[in-house]
Amino acid sequence: MAGAEPAAGGHQQADPALSVGAVLVPEVERQEADVAAYRRDEALVLPDDLDYGEIAGLSNEVRHKLGGARPRTLGQAGRLDGVTPAALTLLASHMRRSERTKRRGARG
């Protein structure tokens, strides 16, 4: 086995670096996917007439901040003081659901 050395008793031991690499590679891939999703979501355009009151799970404070600032994109919303990652997730989810509903309505 490459990267293994015989141990006492003639058995081979795995190189610890190989074990760490096997654990880290999936984690790095997940993080890269998260960054790509964040960049995609950051550019998500929020409609001018979006009713933040209809988004379940948003706190009253976040609804008030978003309603007052009327950010144009999810990225702008994320830069508002007090708007949490959880609120951004709810907002992105709402926007995607709205888009799917619009597309279904346009098809038939």
QUILIN-V445430 format. One record per residue. RES is the residue in one letter. PSI is psi in whole degrees, -180 to 180 (999 if undefined). OMEGA is omega in whole degrees, -180 to 180 (none if undefined). D_FIRST is the distance of its C-alpha to the first C-alpha in Angstrom with 1 decimal. Layout:
res: <RES,RES>
psi: <PSI,PSI>
omega: <OMEGA,OMEGA>
d_first: <D_FIRST,D_FIRST>
//
This chain:
res: <M,A,G,A,E,P,A,A,G,G,H,Q,Q,A,D,P,A,L,S,V,G,A,V,L,V,P,E,V,E,R,Q,E,A,D,V,A,A,Y,R,R,D,E,A,L,V,L,P,D,D,L,D,Y,G,E,I,A,G,L,S,N,E,V,R,H,K,L,G,G,A,R,P,R,T,L,G,Q,A,G,R,L,D,G,V,T,P,A,A,L,T,L,L,A,S,H,M,R,R,S,E,R,T,K,R,R,G,A,R,G>
psi: <129,139,12,148,147,136,179,136,5,1,150,141,138,144,124,-31,-34,-40,-44,-42,-38,-31,-41,-33,-49,-35,-43,-42,-41,-43,-39,-39,-39,-43,-43,-43,-40,-45,-40,-46,-32,-32,-1,121,133,128,149,-32,18,128,101,-20,-22,-1,106,137,-17,137,159,-37,-47,-41,-44,-46,-46,-41,-36,-40,-30,61,148,-29,165,-35,-43,-40,-39,-21,-3,136,129,-9,114,161,-36,-40,-40,-38,-44,-42,-46,-42,-45,-44,-42,-42,-42,-41,-43,-41,-41,-45,-40,-41,-34,-27,-29,999>
omega: <-180,178,180,179,177,176,177,-180,176,179,179,174,178,176,-179,179,178,179,180,179,180,179,-174,-177,178,179,179,178,178,179,177,178,178,180,179,179,179,-180,179,-178,-178,-179,-180,-177,178,-179,180,-176,-179,179,-178,178,-178,-179,-178,175,178,177,178,179,-179,177,-179,-179,-180,180,180,-176,-177,-180,-179,-178,176,178,177,179,-179,179,177,178,177,177,-172,173,179,178,179,178,177,-180,178,179,179,-179,179,179,179,179,179,180,178,-179,178,179,-180,-179,-174,none>
d_first: <0.0,3.8,6.4,5.7,8.4,9.9,12.8,16.1,16.3,13.0,11.0,7.9,9.2,8.2,9.8,13.3,13.9,11.4,13.4,16.6,16.0,15.5,18.8,20.7,20.2,22.3,24.8,25.3,25.8,28.3,30.1,30.4,31.9,34.3,35.5,36.1,38.0,40.0,41.0,42.1,44.0,45.6,47.6,48.8,52.5,54.7,58.1,61.2,62.7,59.6,60.9,58.6,60.6,59.2,55.5,54.7,53.0,54.1,56.0,59.6,58.8,56.2,58.6,61.3,59.2,57.9,61.4,63.0,60.5,59.9,56.6,56.0,52.2,49.6,48.5,52.0,52.2,49.1,50.7,53.8,54.0,53.4,51.6,48.4,45.0,45.9,49.3,47.6,45.3,48.4,50.2,47.4,47.2,51.0,51.0,48.4,50.2,53.5,52.1,50.9,54.3,56.0,54.0,54.7,58.4,58.6,57.1,59.6>
//
